[in-house]
Amino acid sequence: MANETKFLEALKKLREEEDKRHKKVNFNQTIDLIVNLKDFDVRRHSFNLIVTTPNKIKDKKVAGFFENDNNLLDTIKKDDFSKYKEKKDLKKLVKSYDFFIANAKLMPAVATSFGRVLGPTGKMPNPQLGVIPKEEEEIIKSLLDKINSSVKIVVKEPSIKVGVGKQSLGDEDLIKNILAIYNKIIATLPKGIDNVKNIKLKFTMNKPVKVDLR
């Protein structure tokens, strides 16, 4: 409860600062949770996790490596894999989507054709959230709903920045998302809270507000 109160105080201050802005933004900003780390060696400690949140964070742009076209998302069929032999075309594809899913049958070919870029960006489909046994509409729809309420965190520097929801989401729902992500991060860090230098919340266009959990 103490953490919940502190995060809520910071969120309210963030909204107050936004209300004071002379130049209002005309889009639904993302709220980011920033966890700056200490005594954490990114070369020694692997940090790659997926967190499912109670409330939708945003509608993500998802593509599927499928055998057939699908109306629910953009598809890249096996016959199209050869179009991405050039690394620049591959990078452009990977940058165009937030998330990739795949038919389990195609995973060996996906790894061969796309792994060199998908892997380092943390976008490789995996059994936890991204590989499906069949291209059935209900399975795909359920997975897309889960993806839109999940975040993938890959740490490559001693700072974690992750979107927790949109500005339009209510404070109570935002706090639930923040706590789900924050608690998972703390549980995954080798020294837990002792690896945390400071914590901040930030709107897309605003300066960050510090969260004082000490």
N, C-alpha and C positions, 0 to 999 in steps of 0.2 A: 504493500500500500504506500510506503514511503516513496518508492521509486515512481509509482503512478502519480503521486501528488507533485513531485518535482518536475516530471515530464509535462504535466498539465500546466504548471506555472510557466514553464519555458514556452509552451505552445501558445498560451494566452499572450505572453509578452511578444512573441513573434507576430501574432495577429494584430496586436496594438501598433507595433512598428510599421506593419503593412498599411494600416489605416491612416498613419501619419504621412505616408508617401505623398509628395506633391504630384508626381506623375504616376497615375494608376496604370497598371498593366491590363491588357484586354484579353487575357487567356487564363485558363484554369491552371495555376502554378502547381508544381510538384513540391511536396515537403520532403526534404532529405534528412535522414539521420546520419550524422557524421561521428564516427568513433575513431579518434586519433590514438595510436598505440605507442607503447614504450616497451623496452626490453623484449622486442619481438623481431626476430630475424626472418625476413620473408624467404630467404634462401634455405633456411633449415626447417621451417615449419610450414607444412602444407595446410592451406586454409581454403577449402572449396565446399560450400554447402548451399542447400536449398531450404528456404523457410516458407512454409505456407501460413498465410495470415488470415485472421477472421473475416476481413473485409477486402473487397477488390481494391487493388492498388491502381491499376490502369488497364485499358485495353491494349494488350501487346500485339505487335505485328509478328505473326507466326507463319512460317513456311513448313511444308511437309515433304519429306523424301518418300514419295509414294509410287505404287505401281499404276495407279489410275488418278485421273483428275478428280478434284473434290470441291464442292461449292462452298465449304466452310472456311477454306484457307487457300493460299497460293500453293501450288504443287510443283515439285521438281521431280520429274519422272526419270527412271534409270536411263532412258534413251537421251535425256538432256544432260547427263553428267559430263559428257565429253565437251560440252560448250564451255566448261569452266576449267580447262586445262591450264590456261594462262593465270598466273598468280594474281594479276591485277583484276581479272574478271571474278576470280574467286573471292578476293577481298571486298570487291564491290557488292557481291551477293551477300556475304556475311554481314556487312555493314548495314544492309537494307532491312534486316530483320532483327527483332529482339530475341527471338527464340526459334529453335528448329526442333521438329519432331520427325520420327521415322517409323516406317514399317520394319518390324524386327527382321524380316527376310532380307532387307536391303542394307542392314547395318554394316556387314563386311565391305560392301561396295562404297558406302558412305564414308567409312573410315579411310579407305584407300584414296578416294577422290577428293574428300573435303577435310580430312582430319588434320592436315598440316596447318590449316587456318582456324578451323572450328575449335580444335583442342586448346590452343593458346588463348583464345578469346573466351573460353568457358561456355561455348554455345553448342558443344557436341551433344546430340541426343543421348540420354542415358536411361537405364531402366527405372530410376527413381522418378523421373519426370520427363518423358520424351520419347519412349519407345513403346509402340503398341503392337499387339499380336495380329490384329486384323484392321482393315480400313473400313470399319463400320461407323455409321454416322453418330450413334449414341456414344461410342467409345471416344471418338474424336471430340465431340461436343463437351463431354465430361472432362476430358483432358484440357481443352481450351479454357474452360471455367476455372480449373485448378491453376493453370499457368497464369491467368489474370489475377489470381490471389496469391501469387508466390513471387519470391525474389531469389535470384541466384547471386551468391556472394563469392567472388574470387579475389583474394588479397594478393596484390603484387607490390604494394608499398605500405609503409606503416600507417596507413589511414584507410578507413572503410567509409565509403559514402554510398548510401542506398536509399532509394525512394520508398517512402512508407505510405504514400497516398496523395490524393489531390486536395487542393485548397478547399474545395467545395464539400469534402467529407467532414462530417461532424466531429467535434473534439473527442467525444467518447469512443467513436469508432477508430479515429486516428491513434488514440492512446493504446487501444487494444492491438493495433498493428505494430506500433512502436515497441511495446513490451514483448510481443512475440518475437520480433527480430532481435531486439537488444538481448533478451534472455538467452536466445540461441547463440548469439555471438559470444557472450560471456562464458557460456557452457563449453564452447569450442576452443576458446583461447587456452593455451597451455597453463597459464597462471591466473586465468579468470580475470577478475576485476583488477588485479595487480598489473595486468598488461595494458590497462587503460590510462592514457595520459589525460584526456578530457573528452567530453561529449557535447555535441552541439546539434541544434535543429536549424534548418534553413529553408526559406522559400527559394524558388528558382532565381528570382531577381533581387533578393534581399541579402543583407549581411546576416551571418549566423548568430544565433542566440545560445549562450552557454547553458548547459543543464548541470546544476550543482547537485550531484548525488552523494557527495561526501558528508 
